[in-house]
Amino acid sequence: MTNRFTTVGLAGGLIFGASVAIAQQADITIGQQLEPPHLDPTSAAAGAIDQVVYSNIFEGLTRFGPDGSVGPGLARSWDVSEDGLTYTFHLAEGVKFHDGTTMDAEDVVFSLNRARAEDSANAQKALFAGITDVVATDAATVTVTLSNPDGAFPFKMAWGDAVIVAPESIDGIKTTPIGTGAFMFDNWVEGDRIELKKNPEYWGEPAMLDAVTFKFISDPTAAFAAMMAEDVDVFAAFPAPENLPQFDADPRFKVLVGSTEGETILAINNKQAPFDNVRVREAVAHAINRQEIIDGAQFGYGTPIGTHFAPHNPDYVDLTGQSGYDPEKAKMLLEEAGVTLPLKVKMTLPPPSYARRGGEIIAAQLRQVGIEAQIENVEWAQWLEGTFRGKDYALTIVSHTEPMDINIYARPDYYFQYDNADFQALIAKIDVESDPAARSEMFKQAQQVIADDYVNAYLFQLPLITVAKAGVEGLWENAPTQAADMTAVHWAE
């Protein structure tokens, strides 16, 4: 679930001197709004974990590139059987974990079996549901057998939830993560920062930086101050878009505006009355003015959505008109549903500014149709425990940053508790369909089904707004997964 956030007219000699200093710099400080609850990406839903560890500390068999493509990771290549049921992964050789132990096929077997185990705490356990067997053919080869063909399996293995871990270090993974990545965990000052250092024994292309510090700054005003004071070098997902014109006008900085996979939604507890009635959920959708939220909470940054799918995806269907702003229709639907007004409900808001700022606007909009949303601001750990796991909420705002995750609607135990057998069957068909045209048509159908059922109120696609010092190169402009991949980041020479 996602987050983020003058000296002009210097003489040419001073500018030159500054550029030399930048060229010699080998460390970087990254501003981040949310602090991870811990550092095990295989046992929590918090996107802030991947933001720190994805590709930096932990690696998977495959990995996402900055353009969203899936390429080799710890598996340098793979073969697929003719029936599509068997994937044979050929691992990179000479790979070591940060504690000096060897990474081999047995670690892959351990990681995948741990993720798919009955007692697994993996937040994306569905990624591994199709696996029936994992075998280490030899030290550098792993054979994975599936119950059904799955052309998306390499894509699934690129998620942060599918990284490879070692049994020897698993007990301490939450506080002392030991992976195979280009950076090693160095220090965590809780409430302040996490420090990484370059892995001198990295098996692949070495990192260009010697050290990376993730600095946690939750308040948007403080994020702006930290950037302006140059205490922070980069702030991805910058939480104060109202300040972007100042950075644009300042030659010390550059502003990158990209896209994310973050569907920002007003999530609805579909099992809690009266939201177990589709007319009430539809009323909520029609009570919301998306553009007002984008303008007021995001200062115009964001693309309206009408279903749980990224607008940049070629299979996207624009369904915003189906749930357009119509407060009179919302009132009529509430009356038809027999709802006694005013309806008082709890709206739980996690820390990101899109949620806190957007929540105030939505509460005012709902009030106009007779729904009194009583705001409860919670910290991220509370949201994960009470809202996500405990399902103790009526409404909440969150951005789902996982790639291509419409399949979460096929999980009745997921936190919005939507249970539609036809939709579940449709997702099951998508999972085994290999024909791209057929998959595309079914994805479009899936988008329509959840829009028709008004499972949630769909708000906007979260942009990735990054503010960085002018000399920083190699940053991801877009976010195909939630990550601050530092492996190619460097200072301009």
NUMARVEX-286512 format. One line per field, with one value per residue (C-alpha): x, y negated, z negated; residue in three letters; residue number from 1. Coordinates in steps of 0.05 Angstrom, whole numbers, plus 5000, padded with zeros to 4 digits. Example, Ala and Ser with C-alpha at 12.3 -4.5 7.8 and 13.67 -1.06 7.14 Angstrom:
REM NUMARVEX-286512
x: c(5246|5273)
y: c(5090|5021)
z: c(4844|4857)
r: c(ala|ser)
k: c(1|2)
This chain:
REM NUMARVEX-286512
x: c(5000|5039|5066|5120|5139|5351|5406|5404|5452|5516|5581|5605|5665|5622|5575|5635|5662|5594|5590|5658|5636|5573|5613|5656|5596|5584|5525|5453|5395|5325|5264|5206|5140|5125|5171|5166|5137|5194|5239|5211|5175|5151|5106|5071|5028|5064|5091|5141|5181|5191|5207|5271|5290|5266|5326|5370|5374|5331|5325|5278|5283|5260|5255|5216|5253|5238|5192|5151|5183|5202|5274|5324|5341|5375|5350|5391|5344|5286|5253|5179|5154|5108|5047|5063|5064|5139|5187|5260|5301|5376|5407|5466|5527|5574|5517|5526|5481|5506|5528|5575|5533|5521|5454|5434|5374|5358|5346|5296|5260|5258|5232|5177|5154|5154|5112|5060|5056|4989|5014|5048|5042|5056|5010|5007|5000|4957|5021|5043|4976|4988|5053|5048|5122|5190|5253|5327|5351|5422|5455|5441|5375|5305|5244|5175|5114|5046|4976|4955|4993|5010|5042|5046|5089|5154|5115|5092|5162|5184|5142|5175|5135|5173|5245|5294|5313|5356|5334|5397|5378|5302|5292|5322|5296|5249|5303|5367|5350|5402|5393|5435|5427|5476|5467|5471|5431|5474|5432|5361|5347|5273|5231|5287|5325|5350|5421|5447|5519|5547|5556|5630|5619|5557|5551|5524|5535|5560|5523|5550|5537|5574|5516|5441|5401|5326|5302|5230|5192|5117|5096|5090|5113|5175|5188|5188|5235|5283|5289|5298|5352|5385|5383|5352|5377|5315|5243|5203|5127|5135|5076|5069|5051|5031|5106|5127|5128|5182|5226|5213|5238|5300|5361|5385|5328|5290|5219|5200|5127|5114|5061|5051|5010|4974|4898|4875|4807|4757|4754|4687|4675|4626|4603|4587|4515|4490|4549|4529|4475|4502|4455|4489|4558|4534|4507|4576|4607|4559|4569|4643|4672|4738|4764|4752|4794|4850|4851|4844|4888|4935|4938|4916|4963|4926|4884|4811|4794|4727|4753|4814|4861|4918|4901|4969|4954|4933|4874|4846|4772|4750|4690|4691|4625|4589|4602|4602|4588|4513|4492|4418|4424|4463|4406|4355|4395|4401|4326|4313|4359|4319|4378|4361|4397|4442|4484|4544|4603|4677|4727|4798|4855|4928|4985|4997|4976|4931|4891|4890|4877|4831|4792|4773|4746|4708|4678|4650|4622|4589|4559|4520|4481|4469|4529|4569|4639|4673|4748|4796|4870|4915|4989|5010|5020|4950|4920|4953|4931|4862|4837|4874|4879|4823|4773|4751|4728|4671|4709|4784|4829|4890|4930|4942|5011|5019|5022|4962|4927|4854|4857|4851|4776|4774|4794|4732|4776|4811|4799|4741|4708|4678|4651|4628|4635|4628|4685|4728|4715|4734|4801|4814|4804|4851|4904|4906|4894|4956|4925|4939|4875|4832|4866|4855|4781|4774|4812|4764|4705|4735|4740|4666|4643|4674|4650|4579|4582|4610|4657|4695|4693|4750|4785|4849|4914|4969|5025|5097|5123|5197|5238|5313|5376|5396|5458|5423|5418|5389|5324|5261|5213|5155|5139|5117|5124|5133|5208|5264|5314|5382|5424|5436|5431|5492|5514|5528|5601)
y: c(5000|4940|4870|4811|4744|4432|4425|4394|4352|4383|4366|4417|4436|4452|4494|4532|4544|4570|4618|4647|4657|4693|4737|4760|4776|4850|4849|4827|4813|4832|4800|4847|4831|4899|4939|5015|5055|5104|5126|5194|5183|5256|5248|5180|5138|5072|5042|5002|5067|5078|5004|5017|5089|5106|5120|5083|5137|5194|5223|5272|5322|5267|5192|5131|5080|5006|5013|5069|5124|5189|5211|5259|5254|5310|5354|5334|5373|5422|5475|5492|5561|5570|5581|5517|5555|5555|5497|5512|5454|5450|5412|5364|5398|5370|5333|5323|5296|5236|5282|5318|5381|5407|5396|5458|5498|5522|5450|5441|5505|5479|5410|5434|5489|5440|5390|5442|5480|5486|5443|5392|5319|5296|5239|5262|5337|5342|5332|5401|5437|5471|5504|5579|5596|5562|5604|5588|5627|5606|5548|5500|5527|5524|5558|5530|5570|5536|5563|5525|5487|5416|5370|5316|5358|5320|5255|5283|5302|5230|5205|5184|5238|5291|5273|5327|5334|5383|5430|5413|5339|5342|5334|5264|5241|5188|5147|5172|5190|5232|5237|5242|5170|5116|5083|5111|5091|5049|5014|4996|4937|4948|4887|4854|4892|4957|4961|5007|5017|5043|5119|5127|5200|5189|5242|5195|5124|5087|5028|4959|4931|4951|4936|4921|4891|4894|4836|4839|4773|4782|4709|4675|4608|4640|4677|4610|4579|4638|4635|4559|4564|4619|4667|4717|4730|4764|4768|4819|4815|4744|4730|4655|4644|4572|4557|4585|4517|4494|4554|4545|4474|4492|4516|4557|4607|4645|4672|4738|4754|4827|4880|4934|4997|4964|4968|4920|4941|4927|4999|5023|5080|5121|5164|5107|5082|5042|5049|5121|5090|5073|5012|4981|4993|4962|4902|4892|4894|4842|4797|4788|4736|4765|4702|4662|4713|4712|4636|4628|4684|4694|4623|4651|4711|4776|4812|4827|4902|4939|5008|5043|5039|4994|4945|4956|5031|5048|5089|5030|5012|4941|4952|4886|4865|4923|4895|4821|4767|4764|4748|4748|4819|4837|4812|4850|4915|4907|4897|4958|4999|4977|4944|4899|4833|4806|4870|4868|4910|4915|4894|4916|4877|4900|4848|4834|4764|4788|4826|4772|4714|4754|4780|4710|4694|4760|4752|4684|4714|4772|4724|4691|4756|4773|4817|4793|4822|4818|4813|4856|4841|4900|4916|4966|5024|5012|5011|5076|5110|5082|5065|5111|5173|5161|5131|5083|5026|5001|4956|4944|4912|4947|4953|5024|5021|5094|5107|5138|5155|5158|5231|5208|5202|5277|5285|5283|5277|5215|5153|5126|5195|5198|5267|5279|5351|5330|5281|5333|5381|5327|5314|5389|5391|5332|5368|5427|5390|5381|5346|5270|5249|5295|5270|5198|5209|5244|5188|5138|5180|5184|5108|5102|5153|5117|5050|5078|5104|5037|5077|5014|4941|4933|4866|4856|4887|4863|4826|4833|4764|4763|4702|4712|4672|4655|4699|4765|4814|4883|4874|4910|4859|4908|4960|5027|5054|5018|5012|4962|5002|4971|5021|4975|4908|4863|4791|4757|4746)
z: c(5000|5024|4997|5018|5022|5066|5088|5158|5199|5173|5209|5260|5218|5158|5200|5228|5158|5135|5193|5176|5104|5128|5175|5117|5073|5062|5013|5018|4972|4994|4962|4950|4916|4886|4842|4852|4794|4805|4862|4884|4951|4950|4889|4892|4939|4924|4988|4947|4936|5011|5018|4978|4993|5063|5107|5058|5005|5030|5100|5132|5188|5235|5225|5251|5292|5290|5351|5318|5359|5325|5333|5302|5229|5190|5247|5308|5354|5352|5395|5400|5417|5477|5433|5394|5327|5313|5305|5301|5272|5284|5226|5227|5199|5146|5110|5035|4982|4943|4886|4933|4942|5012|5047|5085|5109|5039|5017|5074|5053|4981|5001|5047|5000|4942|4982|5003|4937|4902|4844|4890|4869|4940|4959|5031|5019|5082|5124|5103|5103|5170|5148|5135|5127|5123|5133|5133|5193|5177|5140|5197|5224|5196|5226|5208|5226|5232|5227|5289|5344|5322|5372|5318|5271|5285|5271|5204|5185|5194|5136|5072|5037|5077|5060|5042|4969|4931|4875|4835|4828|4830|4755|4755|4823|4795|4761|4794|4866|4902|4977|5040|5066|5085|5017|4947|4886|4840|4786|4766|4720|4710|4722|4761|4814|4844|4871|4925|4948|5013|5018|5038|5058|5101|5155|5209|5232|5170|5141|5159|5090|5026|4979|4980|4923|4921|4879|4853|4855|4848|4847|4915|4889|4858|4924|4961|4909|4911|4987|4988|4934|4976|4917|4964|5035|5064|5041|5081|5076|5050|5004|5015|5089|5073|5067|5135|5171|5122|5138|5212|5208|5168|5208|5149|5161|5213|5210|5242|5253|5270|5262|5211|5204|5146|5152|5098|5072|5018|4995|4969|4920|4963|4904|4857|4859|4894|4943|4956|5000|5070|5074|5013|5043|5108|5069|5039|5108|5136|5076|5092|5138|5161|5193|5130|5091|5144|5144|5068|5042|5100|5130|5197|5199|5212|5264|5248|5248|5247|5231|5202|5262|5283|5339|5372|5381|5452|5425|5385|5393|5374|5329|5293|5324|5292|5223|5240|5188|5178|5106|5122|5148|5086|5041|5082|5076|5001|4996|5040|4995|4933|4900|4841|4846|4822|4828|4782|4803|4786|4838|4821|4851|4853|4855|4929|4949|5004|4951|4897|4944|4989|4929|4906|4975|4981|4912|4934|4998|4962|4912|4969|4981|4908|4892|4832|4840|4772|4786|4747|4762|4749|4757|4810|4762|4733|4802|4821|4757|4746|4816|4864|4820|4770|4820|4766|4809|4853|4901|4911|4963|4990|5054|5078|5109|5129|5204|5239|5174|5195|5172|5099|5113|5120|5047|5002|4940|4966|4925|4965|4962|5032|5047|5119|5144|5217|5210|5175|5233|5282|5248|5246|5322|5332|5291|5339|5404|5447|5508|5501|5537|5494|5430|5451|5461|5394|5358|5389|5365|5295|5292|5310|5259|5199|5226|5232|5161|5135|5091|5074|5095|5145|5140|5180|5203|5157|5194|5175|5160|5145|5124|5130|5130|5201|5200|5183|5241|5250|5211|5233|5262|5260|5208|5239|5168|5102|5097|5091|5131|5117|5156|5216|5180|5182|5180|5247|5263)
r: c(met|thr|asn|arg|phe|thr|thr|val|gly|leu|ala|gly|gly|leu|ile|phe|gly|ala|ser|val|ala|ile|ala|gln|gln|ala|asp|ile|thr|ile|gly|gln|gln|leu|glu|pro|pro|his|leu|asp|pro|thr|ser|ala|ala|ala|gly|ala|ile|asp|gln|val|val|tyr|ser|asn|ile|phe|glu|gly|leu|thr|arg|phe|gly|pro|asp|gly|ser|val|gly|pro|gly|leu|ala|arg|ser|trp|asp|val|ser|glu|asp|gly|leu|thr|tyr|thr|phe|his|leu|ala|glu|gly|val|lys|phe|his|asp|gly|thr|thr|met|asp|ala|glu|asp|val|val|phe|ser|leu|asn|arg|ala|arg|ala|glu|asp|ser|ala|asn|ala|gln|lys|ala|leu|phe|ala|gly|ile|thr|asp|val|val|ala|thr|asp|ala|ala|thr|val|thr|val|thr|leu|ser|asn|pro|asp|gly|ala|phe|pro|phe|lys|met|ala|trp|gly|asp|ala|val|ile|val|ala|pro|glu|ser|ile|asp|gly|ile|lys|thr|thr|pro|ile|gly|thr|gly|ala|phe|met|phe|asp|asn|trp|val|glu|gly|asp|arg|ile|glu|leu|lys|lys|asn|pro|glu|tyr|trp|gly|glu|pro|ala|met|leu|asp|ala|val|thr|phe|lys|phe|ile|ser|asp|pro|thr|ala|ala|phe|ala|ala|met|met|ala|glu|asp|val|asp|val|phe|ala|ala|phe|pro|ala|pro|glu|asn|leu|pro|gln|phe|asp|ala|asp|pro|arg|phe|lys|val|leu|val|gly|ser|thr|glu|gly|glu|thr|ile|leu|ala|ile|asn|asn|lys|gln|ala|pro|phe|asp|asn|val|arg|val|arg|glu|ala|val|ala|his|ala|ile|asn|arg|gln|glu|ile|ile|asp|gly|ala|gln|phe|gly|tyr|gly|thr|pro|ile|gly|thr|his|phe|ala|pro|his|asn|pro|asp|tyr|val|asp|leu|thr|gly|gln|ser|gly|tyr|asp|pro|glu|lys|ala|lys|met|leu|leu|glu|glu|ala|gly|val|thr|leu|pro|leu|lys|val|lys|met|thr|leu|pro|pro|pro|ser|tyr|ala|arg|arg|gly|gly|glu|ile|ile|ala|ala|gln|leu|arg|gln|val|gly|ile|glu|ala|gln|ile|glu|asn|val|glu|trp|ala|gln|trp|leu|glu|gly|thr|phe|arg|gly|lys|asp|tyr|ala|leu|thr|ile|val|ser|his|thr|glu|pro|met|asp|ile|asn|ile|tyr|ala|arg|pro|asp|tyr|tyr|phe|gln|tyr|asp|asn|ala|asp|phe|gln|ala|leu|ile|ala|lys|ile|asp|val|glu|ser|asp|pro|ala|ala|arg|ser|glu|met|phe|lys|gln|ala|gln|gln|val|ile|ala|asp|asp|tyr|val|asn|ala|tyr|leu|phe|gln|leu|pro|leu|ile|thr|val|ala|lys|ala|gly|val|glu|gly|leu|trp|glu|asn|ala|pro|thr|gln|ala|ala|asp|met|thr|ala|val|his|trp|ala|glu)
k: c(1|2|3|4|5|6|7|8|9|10|11|12|13|14|15|16|17|18|19|20|21|22|23|24|25|26|27|28|29|30|31|32|33|34|35|36|37|38|39|40|41|42|43|44|45|46|47|48|49|50|51|52|53|54|55|56|57|58|59|60|61|62|63|64|65|66|67|68|69|70|71|72|73|74|75|76|77|78|79|80|81|82|83|84|85|86|87|88|89|90|91|92|93|94|95|96|97|98|99|100|101|102|103|104|105|106|107|108|109|110|111|112|113|114|115|116|117|118|119|120|121|122|123|124|125|126|127|128|129|130|131|132|133|134|135|136|137|138|139|140|141|142|143|144|145|146|147|148|149|150|151|152|153|154|155|156|157|158|159|160|161|162|163|164|165|166|167|168|169|170|171|172|173|174|175|176|177|178|179|180|181|182|183|184|185|186|187|188|189|190|191|192|193|194|195|196|197|198|199|200|201|202|203|204|205|206|207|208|209|210|211|212|213|214|215|216|217|218|219|220|221|222|223|224|225|226|227|228|229|230|231|232|233|234|235|236|237|238|239|240|241|242|243|244|245|246|247|248|249|250|251|252|253|254|255|256|257|258|259|260|261|262|263|264|265|266|267|268|269|270|271|272|273|274|275|276|277|278|279|280|281|282|283|284|285|286|287|288|289|290|291|292|293|294|295|296|297|298|299|300|301|302|303|304|305|306|307|308|309|310|311|312|313|314|315|316|317|318|319|320|321|322|323|324|325|326|327|328|329|330|331|332|333|334|335|336|337|338|339|340|341|342|343|344|345|346|347|348|349|350|351|352|353|354|355|356|357|358|359|360|361|362|363|364|365|366|367|368|369|370|371|372|373|374|375|376|377|378|379|380|381|382|383|384|385|386|387|388|389|390|391|392|393|394|395|396|397|398|399|400|401|402|403|404|405|406|407|408|409|410|411|412|413|414|415|416|417|418|419|420|421|422|423|424|425|426|427|428|429|430|431|432|433|434|435|436|437|438|439|440|441|442|443|444|445|446|447|448|449|450|451|452|453|454|455|456|457|458|459|460|461|462|463|464|465|466|467|468|469|470|471|472|473|474|475|476|477|478|479|480|481|482|483|484|485|486|487|488|489|490|491|492|493)
